[in-house]
């Protein structure tokens, strides 16, 4: 009797595909797992630190904005140009992580700013953009952006130029994540107060991510902007070396005294 027939009889008539465990499969699964969850690792100590100190001065909520916009665009891009499932899962996990960070930051800032008037998204005041009092306002903005982007993508999904541009914008926005920090360091002529450990995590993660894009033949937008992201990380680490060699003790004291001023 045919072996396949025997297998089906043994499994009560159901054909159950066999999974072959090989070294290549194991490496692939580990790489996919790192790709999905690796991006949120640098934010875990930041989250714990904010909870412990009840202080958000060292974290810019614009990081959350940048990453959420980038990952929403990436998800929309997937509907027009499907890519690796781990990359799609990474975007979903990152959105959840950034919303969690925002929830904590909003709660802590609201406690710190008891005497300041309430700032709401529905007031549509540009000077208070992304500096609202309640977490629900951030949810409203992200929901509005997602719905608008979804409608536009649905209407233009058949246009290859639009789809490829959408993919480029998704990864380009994420690649620009380090630019505000780079510019701030340039303005201060110092990296005092910046978490070098955080940038090192970004660098190692971006190198791995770019390699993953190339190996898995991801769309060109992904690995090109991955290279750009690694370049910005290297530039920031270069600032650490350069400014540490060119600052006086008096300047260090002056900068440290003003480190309570942050982009948020």
BAZADREN-576489 format. One record per residue: x, y negated, z of N, C-alpha, C in turn; residue in three letters. Coordinates in steps of 0.001 Angstrom, whole numbers, m for minus. Atoms other than C-alpha are relative to their C-alpha. Layout:
(pt (X Y Z) (X Y Z) (X Y Z) "ALA"),
...
This chain:
(pt (854 1209 0) (0 0 0) (884 m1251 0) "UNK"),
(pt (m770 1240 77) (1196 m3540 m763) (217 m618 1373) "UNK"),
(pt (m331 598 m1308) (2953 m5272 2130) (m909 m1171 334) "UNK"),
(pt (875 1148 m244) (785 m8375 1698) (m1366 449 508) "UNK"),
(pt (1297 m533 m434) (m2371 m6240 2075) (90 466 1447) "UNK"),
(pt (m206 m446 m1373) (m964 m4647 5226) (39 m1174 967) "UNK"),
(pt (m82 1194 m851) (m179 m8103 6630) (m1379 m574 250) "UNK"),
(pt (1332 558 m162) (m3747 m9261 6005) (m869 871 890) "UNK"),
(pt (752 m910 m858) (m5210 m6134 7606) (407 m187 1454) "UNK"),
(pt (m508 174 m1367) (m2973 m6639 10655) (m478 m1296 610) "UNK"),
(pt (446 1304 m499) (m4196 m10226 10917) (m1507 m172 m185) "UNK"),
(pt (1460 20 100) (m7889 m9269 10617) (m493 m676 m1274) "UNK"),
(pt (451 514 1282) (m8126 m10198 6966) (388 m1427 m290) "UNK"),
(pt (m403 1399 201) (m6690 m13687 7429) (1458 m48 m441) "UNK"),
(pt (m1376 167 465) (m3594 m14775 5568) (660 m1109 819) "UNK"),
(pt (m697 974 m853) (m1294 m16481 8066) (1398 m216 m555) "UNK"),
(pt (m1324 253 577) (1718 m18175 6476) (1085 161 1058) "UNK"),
(pt (m1116 m197 m904) (5041 m17237 8006) (918 m1215 m15) "UNK"),
(pt (m909 1133 m134) (7307 m19982 9307) (1400 538 232) "UNK"),
(pt (m1370 m483 m103) (10975 m19305 8771) (847 m1044 735) "UNK"),
(pt (m824 903 m790) (13188 m20864 11417) (1438 86 m495) "UNK"),
(pt (m1373 51 480) (16462 m21873 9837) (674 m1229 579) "UNK"),
(pt (m758 1144 m514) (19206 m24287 10795) (m404 m1281 m711) "UNK"),
(pt (415 1183 762) (18131 m26660 8022) (m1348 m526 488) "UNK"),
(pt (1307 412 m505) (14550 m26658 9290) (126 m681 1358) "UNK"),
(pt (m193 558 m1338) (15710 m27321 12837) (568 m1404 m77) "UNK"),
(pt (m606 1322 164) (17901 m30227 11756) (m1016 m990 m538) "UNK"),
(pt (1014 865 591) (15052 m31615 9676) (m1034 m431 1037) "UNK"),
(pt (997 328 m1025) (12589 m31433 12585) (567 m957 1044) "UNK"),
(pt (m636 893 m983) (15037 m33046 14997) (147 m1409 m571) "UNK"),
(pt (m160 1304 648) (15765 m35825 12515) (m1336 m730 m96) "UNK"),
(pt (1326 612 92) (12046 m36410 11996) (m469 m494 1363) "UNK"),
(pt (372 420 m1353) (11472 m36528 15756) (730 m1257 425) "UNK"),
(pt (m790 1201 m322) (14283 m39042 16198) (m511 m1205 m778) "UNK"),
(pt (501 1091 836) (12853 m41085 13344) (m1302 m548 572) "UNK"),
(pt (1315 414 m496) (9382 m41152 14904) (109 m751 1318) "UNK"),
(pt (m34 555 m1350) (10332 m41934 18493) (1249 m837 311) "UNK"),
(pt (m1250 711 m285) (13850 m43386 18223) (m144 m1505 66) "UNK"),
(pt (142 1456 48) (12645 m46902 17442) (m514 m620 1282) "UNK"),
(pt (581 566 m1229) (10855 m47286 20776) (943 121 1194) "UNK"),
(pt (m917 m233 m1129) (13797 m46151 22941) (568 m1289 580) "UNK"),
(pt (m567 1221 m589) (15427 m49616 23275) (m989 m815 830) "UNK"),
(pt (990 802 m712) (12145 m51036 24584) (m393 600 1349) "UNK"),
(pt (340 m637 m1277) (11786 m48547 27433) (675 m690 1180) "UNK"),
(pt (m618 719 m1127) (14413 m50165 29709) (m490 m1436 123) "UNK"),
(pt (524 1365 m55) (13073 m53600 28747) (m1346 m32 704) "UNK"),
(pt (1318 m104 m633) (9561 m52581 29772) (144 225 1506) "UNK"),
(pt (m206 m302 m1418) (10785 m51136 33067) (573 m1195 744) "UNK"),
(pt (m610 1176 m627) (12849 m54242 33772) (m1033 m1092 250) "UNK"),
(pt (1049 1007 m173) (9869 m56552 33233) (m941 394 1134) "UNK"),
(pt (873 m471 m1086) (7722 m54424 35526) (680 m170 1355) "UNK"),
(pt (m724 61 m1266) (10414 m54407 38178) (185 m1437 480) "UNK"),
(pt (m311 1380 m378) (11236 m58129 38106) (m1203 m936 m84) "UNK"),
(pt (1150 875 250) (7809 m59495 37085) (440 m1299 m665) "UNK"),
(pt (m549 1158 692) (9721 m61819 34759) (188 360 m1471) "UNK"),
(pt (m92 m270 1445) (9490 m62055 30954) (937 m966 m708) "UNK"),
(pt (m863 1000 624) (12064 m64801 30381) (1020 608 m961) "UNK"),
(pt (m1034 m594 842) (14541 m62374 28838) (m531 724 m1219) "UNK"),
(pt (566 m727 1134) (12137 m60964 26241) (m872 m921 m832) "UNK"),
(pt (791 822 906) (10707 m62727 23206) (m1172 796 m548) "UNK"),
(pt (1179 m695 529) (7162 m61724 22361) (m85 m89 m1523) "UNK"),
(pt (m45 48 1459) (7950 m62718 18773) (595 1284 m574) "UNK"),
(pt (m472 m1315 417) (9768 m59388 18603) (m1201 908 m254) "UNK"),
(pt (1223 m802 161) (6367 m57737 19083) (m747 m415 m1262) "UNK"),
(pt (706 500 1188) (4814 m59954 16413) (668 507 m1273) "UNK"),
(pt (m737 m415 1196) (7527 m59177 13875) (m174 1482 m278) "UNK"),
(pt (88 m1449 186) (7432 m55434 14445) (m1421 447 m329) "UNK"),
(pt (1375 m401 296) (3638 m55218 14414) (m390 m374 m1419) "UNK"),
(pt (305 387 1379) (3284 m57169 11174) (711 918 m990) "UNK"),
(pt (m775 m851 894) (6045 m55118 9566) (m618 1393 m105) "UNK"),
(pt (516 m1360 7) (4492 m51804 10570) (m1431 80 m533) "UNK"),
(pt (1328 34 628) (952 m52799 9581) (157 m31 m1522) "UNK"),
(pt (m252 62 1442) (2289 m53717 6133) (517 1341 m518) "UNK"),
(pt (m531 m1306 422) (4154 m50403 6004) (m1124 1031 m109) "UNK"),
(pt (1135 m927 57) (967 m48466 6779) (m861 m274 m1237) "UNK"),
(pt (765 359 1193) (m899 m50377 4063) (732 441 m1264) "UNK"),
(pt (m813 m429 1141) (1959 m49628 1670) (m148 1501 m240) "UNK"),
(pt (131 m1451 118) (1536 m45914 2388) (m1230 393 m822) "UNK"),
(pt (1220 m307 754) (m1998 m45993 936) (197 m214 m1499) "UNK"),
(pt (m256 228 1421) (m643 m47331 m2352) (1167 811 m526) "UNK"),
(pt (m1192 m749 393) (2640 m45411 m2382) (378 931 1149) "UNK"),
(pt (m264 m917 m1115) (2628 m42405 m21) (1473 360 124) "UNK"),
(pt (m1389 m351 m258) (6005 m41700 1595) (34 1011 1143) "UNK"),
(pt (m176 m1013 m1040) (7398 m39434 4326) (m954 m219 1176) "UNK"),
(pt (928 71 m1128) (4844 m38645 7055) (689 m486 1284) "UNK"),
(pt (m663 521 m1210) (7439 m39218 9852) (123 m1527 9) "UNK"),
(pt (m94 1458 66) (7843 m42808 8630) (m1350 m642 308) "UNK"),
(pt (1338 507 m308) (4087 m43303 8788) (m281 147 1494) "UNK"),
(pt (204 m233 m1434) (3965 m41775 12274) (816 m983 826) "UNK"),
(pt (m842 972 m711) (6816 m44053 13344) (m694 m1351 108) "UNK"),
(pt (693 1286 7) (4773 m47102 12365) (m1137 m19 1018) "UNK"),
(pt (1108 m77 m953) (1780 m45947 14406) (522 m50 1435) "UNK"),
(pt (m591 m22 m1342) (3952 m45207 17463) (538 m1384 374) "UNK"),
(pt (m549 1325 m288) (5669 m48596 17167) (m1102 m1016 281) "UNK"),
(pt (1128 897 m261) (2327 m50414 16994) (m526 183 1424) "UNK"),
(pt (474 m280 m1356) (1179 m48707 20190) (995 m537 1028) "UNK"),
(pt (m1049 476 m923) (4504 m49531 21876) (m18 m1508 131) "UNK"),
(pt (m7 1463 m49) (4385 m53208 20940) (m1248 m552 674) "UNK"),
(pt (1210 436 m698) (791 m53541 22113) (143 213 1506) "UNK"),
(pt (m250 m258 m1423) (1851 m51984 25419) (916 m1068 591) "UNK"),
(pt (m906 1056 m458) (4715 m54476 25725) (m748 m1318 142) "UNK"),
(pt (768 1247 m41) (2351 m57352 24930) (m949 m35 1189) "UNK"),
(pt (936 m63 m1127) (m143 m56201 27531) (723 m344 1306) "UNK"),
(pt (m774 277 m1211) (2542 m56248 30226) (458 m1456 39) "UNK"),
(pt (m511 1376 47) (4057 m59574 29110) (m1117 m1011 250) "UNK"),
(pt (1134 914 m184) (649 m61258 28963) (m430 m56 1455) "UNK"),
(pt (401 m49 m1414) (m232 m60101 32466) (988 m753 883) "UNK"),
(pt (m1024 652 m811) (3076 m61279 33925) (14 m1509 m233) "UNK"),
(pt (m18 1431 315) (3010 m64635 32112) (m1225 m711 559) "UNK"),
(pt (1217 625 m530) (m575 m65289 33214) (149 m270 1498) "UNK"),
(pt (m250 209 m1427) (501 m64873 36833) (954 m1167 216) "UNK"),
(pt (m998 1064 m126) (3462 m67210 36298) (m566 m1367 m366) "UNK"),
(pt (513 1273 528) (1352 m69880 34561) (m1413 m270 495) "UNK"),
(pt (1333 189 m580) (m1613 m70143 36923) (m512 m1417 m228) "UNK"),
(pt (421 1409 87) (m1659 m73949 36701) (m197 m482 m1430) "UNK"),
(pt (117 411 1403) (m1562 m74045 32884) (m1372 383 m539) "UNK"),
(pt (1319 m256 564) (m4815 m74270 30929) (m32 1256 m847) "UNK"),
(pt (166 m1220 774) (m6194 m71242 29119) (214 m264 m1483) "UNK"),
(pt (m259 110 1434) (m4976 m70736 25554) (m607 1216 m676) "UNK"),
(pt (725 m1085 650) (m7194 m68670 23254) (234 1 m1507) "UNK"),
(pt (m156 m141 1440) (m6825 m67359 19732) (m1133 m699 m745) "UNK"),
(pt (1161 579 672) (m10341 m68541 18861) (11 m1524 15) "UNK"),
(pt (m139 1456 38) (m9260 m72145 19569) (693 m445 m1280) "UNK"),
(pt (m702 259 1266) (m7128 m71929 16387) (922 m1217 101) "UNK"),
(pt (m994 1062 m169) (m4480 m74294 17743) (1368 566 m349) "UNK"),
(pt (m1271 m531 491) (m1249 m73745 15846) (1126 m131 1025) "UNK"),
(pt (m1082 186 m978) (909 m75081 18695) (7 1090 1060) "UNK"),
(pt (88 m1088 m971) (m281 m72201 20871) (20 1378 m661) "UNK"),
(pt (m8 m1277 703) (116 m69521 18226) (944 990 671) "UNK"),
(pt (m737 m1108 m626) (1288 m66230 19751) (479 m348 1415) "UNK"),
(pt (m296 345 m1392) (1362 m67818 23180) (m1324 m136 743) "UNK"),
(pt (1336 57 m560) (m2169 m67017 24285) (m21 557 1415) "UNK"),
(pt (84 m358 m1417) (m3333 m66389 27830) (m432 1438 217) "UNK"),
(pt (579 m1324 m220) (m5224 m63133 27413) (432 993 m1083) "UNK"),
(pt (m423 m1068 908) (m4219 m59833 25825) (m1011 196 m1126) "UNK"),
(pt (1036 m213 1009) (m7545 m59611 23978) (198 m914 m1202) "UNK"),
(pt (m231 917 1117) (m6506 m62605 21861) (1029 563 m979) "UNK"),
(pt (m984 m641 871) (m3494 m60711 20538) (m652 1146 m776) "UNK"),
(pt (725 m1089 662) (m5762 m57754 19770) (m861 m559 m1134) "UNK"),
(pt (838 620 1032) (m8120 m60068 17856) (828 m404 m1213) "UNK"),
(pt (m838 442 1114) (m5293 m61511 15773) (490 1187 m818) "UNK"),
(pt (m514 m1171 705) (m3777 m58124 14935) (m1119 705 m756) "UNK"),
(pt (1142 m623 680) (m7223 m56742 14099) (m384 m783 m1245) "UNK"),
(pt (346 839 1147) (m7993 m59696 11819) (1023 154 m1119) "UNK"),
(pt (m1064 m168 996) (m4626 m59353 10074) (m115 1356 m686) "UNK"),
(pt (107 m1355 547) (m5130 m55598 9617) (m1187 117 m955) "UNK"),
(pt (1204 m76 839) (m8657 m55970 8226) (207 m772 m1299) "UNK"),
(pt (m252 804 1194) (m7660 m58755 5836) (979 710 m924) "UNK"),
(pt (m979 m723 811) (m4610 m56799 4679) (m593 1246 m627) "UNK"),
(pt (633 m1202 522) (m6708 m53666 4280) (m911 m296 m1179) "UNK"),
(pt (904 380 1091) (m9290 m55414 2109) (785 m364 m1257) "UNK"),
(pt (m820 411 1152) (m6635 m56993 m123) (671 1212 m642) "UNK"),
(pt (m654 m1198 517) (m4795 m53671 m439) (m993 886 m756) "UNK"),
(pt (1033 m806 662) (m8034 m51865 m1340) (m321 m569 m1384) "UNK"),
(pt (362 635 1264) (m8788 m54386 m4080) (1133 48 m1023) "UNK"),
(pt (m1149 88 912) (m5261 m54442 m5525) (858 1263 3) "UNK"),
(pt (m790 m1227 m116) (m4136 m50861 m4845) (441 553 m1351) "UNK"),
(pt (m355 m497 1330) (m4077 m50146 m8579) (1088 m804 m685) "UNK"),
(pt (m1025 863 588) (m1580 m52923 m9261) (1361 370 578) "UNK"),
(pt (m1294 m482 m486) (1933 m51478 m9020) (873 m1131 530) "UNK"),
(pt (m814 1130 m461) (3527 m54922 m8639) (m388 m378 1426) "UNK"),
(pt (458 332 m1348) (1375 m55658 m5601) (458 1047 999) "UNK"),
(pt (m353 m1081 m923) (2048 m52257 m4036) (1487 m37 337) "UNK"),
(pt (m1442 21 m245) (5822 m52477 m4473) (407 m1250 778) "UNK"),
(pt (m283 1221 m766) (5844 m56058 m3178) (m400 176 1451) "UNK"),
(pt (458 m284 m1358) (3859 m54929 m156) (1027 839 750) "UNK"),
(pt (m1025 m835 m623) (6458 m52248 541) (1253 m778 332) "UNK"),
(pt (m1188 820 m261) (9275 m54744 235) (m220 m920 1193) "UNK"),
(pt (293 903 m1114) (7589 m57204 2601) (16 745 1335) "UNK"),
(pt (65 m789 m1230) (7032 m54431 5162) (1383 203 598) "UNK"),
(pt (m1336 m289 m525) (10679 m53477 5467) (853 m1261 129) "UNK"),
(pt (m778 1235 m80) (12019 m56998 4852) (m305 m745 1303) "UNK"),
(pt (372 663 m1257) (10064 m58452 7785) (678 688 1178) "UNK"),
(pt (m662 m732 m1083) (11413 m55700 10029) (1501 m231 m16) "UNK"),
(pt (m1443 217 120) (14942 m56247 8701) (409 m1349 569) "UNK"),
(pt (m301 1346 m498) (14722 m59903 9757) (m149 m117 1521) "UNK"),
(pt (255 24 m1443) (14059 m58914 13380) (1137 m649 787) "UNK"),
(pt (m1137 512 m746) (17574 m59832 14499) (371 m1435 m312) "UNK"),
(pt (m400 1350 413) (17754 m63218 12755) (m250 m1074 1064) "UNK"),
(pt (175 1016 m1051) (16178 m65297 15584) (1085 69 1063) "UNK"),
(pt (m1060 m143 m988) (18742 m63852 17991) (1333 m503 m556) "UNK"),
(pt (m1241 470 640) (21580 m64512 15540) (42 m1521 m24) "UNK"),
(pt (55 1467 79) (20450 m68134 15065) (135 m636 1374) "UNK"),
(pt (m91 534 m1356) (20059 m68684 18782) (1432 57 511) "UNK"),
(pt (m1400 m106 m388) (23571 m67403 19417) (840 m1073 m682) "UNK"),
(pt (m724 1018 763) (24833 m69741 16701) (m215 m1387 595) "UNK"),
(pt (291 1297 m610) (23074 m72723 18294) (723 m175 1329) "UNK"),
(pt (m636 74 m1323) (24423 m71924 21760) (1511 162 m66) "UNK"),
(pt (m1419 m346 130) (27859 m70942 20416) (408 972 1098) "UNK"),
(pt (m247 m961 m1063) (27585 m68098 22921) (m1036 1118 m84) "UNK"),
(pt (946 m1115 m111) (25976 m64709 23500) (m309 305 1461) "UNK"),
(pt (296 m188 m1422) (25702 m65158 27268) (m1508 124 191) "UNK"),
(pt (1420 m228 m244) (22346 m63796 28430) (m638 953 m982) "UNK"),
(pt (526 m953 969) (21878 m61575 25376) (391 1409 419) "UNK"),
(pt (m278 m1394 m349) (21637 m57828 25998) (793 659 m1127) "UNK"),
(pt (m839 m676 988) (24565 m56306 24116) (m434 1452 m153) "UNK"),
(pt (468 m1385 47) (23220 m52860 25017) (m1196 136 m947) "UNK"),
(pt (1164 m18 882) (19968 m53699 23215) (429 m52 m1463) "UNK"),
(pt (m458 125 1381) (21805 m54756 20054) (718 1270 m448) "UNK"),
(pt (m673 m1266 328) (23951 m51611 20174) (m1018 1096 m303) "UNK"),
(pt (1081 m961 270) (20754 m49550 20348) (m617 m273 m1360) "UNK"),
(pt (531 351 1315) (19387 m51464 17380) (935 491 m1105) "UNK"),
(pt (m984 m352 1024) (22605 m50875 15433) (23 1502 m257) "UNK"),
(pt (m60 m1451 174) (22798 m47134 16070) (m1294 527 m619) "UNK"),
(pt (1276 m424 559) (19088 m46735 15331) (m142 m373 m1462) "UNK"),
(pt (123 450 1391) (19286 m48756 12118) (916 797 m930) "UNK"),
(pt (m899 m829 813) (22294 m46754 10875) (m648 1361 m258) "UNK"),
(pt (671 m1300 150) (20425 m43499 11513) (m1194 m121 m947) "UNK"),
(pt (1206 196 808) (17249 m44876 9950) (346 m169 m1481) "UNK"),
(pt (m402 229 1390) (19023 m46067 6791) (487 1291 m638) "UNK"),
(pt (m452 m1290 507) (20740 m42705 6410) (m1166 937 m270) "UNK"),
(pt (1195 m829 171) (17373 m40984 6841) (m728 m394 m1282) "UNK"),
(pt (659 469 1221) (15883 m43161 4092) (701 547 m1245) "UNK"),
(pt (m766 m419 1170) (18689 m42270 1666) (m117 1509 m218) "UNK"),
(pt (25 m1459 104) (18722 m38531 2421) (m1362 506 m446) "UNK"),
(pt (1347 m456 310) (14944 m38212 2140) (m616 m720 m1198) "UNK"),
(pt (445 671 1227) (14717 m40311 m1044) (m1217 m883 235) "UNK"),
(pt (1070 946 m281) (12468 m42917 552) (1 m1091 m1071) "UNK"),
(pt (25 1095 976) (11319 m45832 m1657) (1176 m949 181) "UNK"),
(pt (m1212 829 m15) (14189 m48163 m2575) (m93 m1155 988) "UNK"),
(pt (154 1116 m931) (12709 m50978 m477) (469 378 1404) "UNK"),
(pt (m318 m440 m1354) (13287 m48928 2665) (1502 m32 254) "UNK"),
(pt (m1428 m79 m310) (16995 m48216 2356) (748 m1293 m323) "UNK"),
(pt (m650 1290 269) (17895 m51585 817) (m142 m940 1201) "UNK"),
(pt (211 849 m1162) (16335 m53450 3741) (616 627 1248) "UNK"),
(pt (m716 m640 m1099) (17821 m50856 6097) (1445 m455 33) "UNK"),
(pt (m1372 493 86) (21262 m51890 4871) (77 m1448 481) "UNK"),
(pt (45 1392 m456) (20297 m55544 5423) (m105 m68 1518) "UNK"),
(pt (195 m8 m1445) (19169 m54734 8980) (1302 374 720) "UNK"),
(pt (m1285 m390 m585) (22473 m52987 9759) (991 m1154 m92) "UNK"),
(pt (m902 1133 191) (24345 m55985 8357) (m248 m1096 1035) "UNK"),
(pt (334 1013 m1012) (22490 m58375 10679) (447 460 1380) "UNK"),
(pt (m458 m527 m1294) (23214 m56106 13659) (1505 m179 149) "UNK"),
(pt (m1458 150 m38) (26921 m56138 12775) (377 m1460 202) "UNK"),
(pt (m273 1429 m142) (26820 m59937 12475) (m194 m452 1447) "UNK"),
(pt (249 364 m1400) (25319 m60251 15973) (1096 550 904) "UNK"),
(pt (m1092 m581 m785) (27913 m57882 17426) (1302 m748 m264) "UNK"),
(pt (m1167 835 310) (30541 m59959 15623) (m14 m1295 797) "UNK"),
(pt (111 1205 m835) (29224 m63020 17449) (450 274 1431) "UNK"),
(pt (m407 m354 m1361) (29749 m61205 20754) (1511 m82 124) "UNK"),
(pt (m1464 13 m21) (33429 m60718 19931) (543 m1404 m201) "UNK"),
(pt (m529 1326 344) (33935 m64166 18403) (m183 m1000 1134) "UNK"),
(pt (274 988 m1041) (32271 m66242 21118) (663 359 1327) "UNK"),
(pt (m699 m379 m1234) (33859 m64208 23913) (1460 m426 m45) "UNK"),
(pt (m1388 437 167) (37236 m65239 22493) (134 m1515 m49) "UNK"),
(pt (m60 1455 230) (36316 m68902 22048) (m897 m784 938) "UNK"),
(pt (773 775 m954) (34536 m70043 25193) (818 m219 1265) "UNK"),
(pt (m717 359 m1223) (35870 m71789 28234) (m847 350 1210) "UNK"),
(pt (786 m290 m1213) (34840 m71007 31852) (m1072 m1047 274) "UNK"),
(pt (978 1067 m251) (33093 m74394 32083) (m1219 175 m900) "UNK"),
(pt (1104 m168 931) (31003 m73644 28990) (m869 1183 403) "UNK"),
(pt (746 m1166 m442) (30019 m70235 30325) (m953 m366 1122) "UNK"),
(pt (834 421 m1124) (28723 m71828 33544) (m1166 m844 m484) "UNK"),
(pt (1052 877 510) (26769 m74447 31588) (m1079 791 m714) "UNK"),
(pt (966 m811 741) (25129 m71880 29305) (m805 881 933) "UNK"),
(pt (704 m879 m949) (24304 m69534 32157) (m1039 m751 776) "UNK"),
(pt (941 807 m765) (22578 m72384 33971) (m1248 m328 m785) "UNK"),
(pt (1150 352 848) (20263 m72971 31008) (m640 1229 m624) "UNK"),
(pt (507 m1220 627) (19456 m69337 30235) (m1483 254 254) "UNK"),
(pt (1434 m190 m229) (15879 m69708 31497) (m828 m486 m1167) "UNK"),
(pt (723 467 1180) (14968 m71323 28158) (78 1103 m1053) "UNK"),
(pt (48 m1128 930) (13861 m68507 25809) (m1049 m242 m1070) "UNK"),
(pt (1019 7 1045) (11996 m68052 22592) (m1068 972 430) "UNK"),
(pt (1076 m926 m399) (8622 m66580 23543) (m1310 m455 m613) "UNK"),
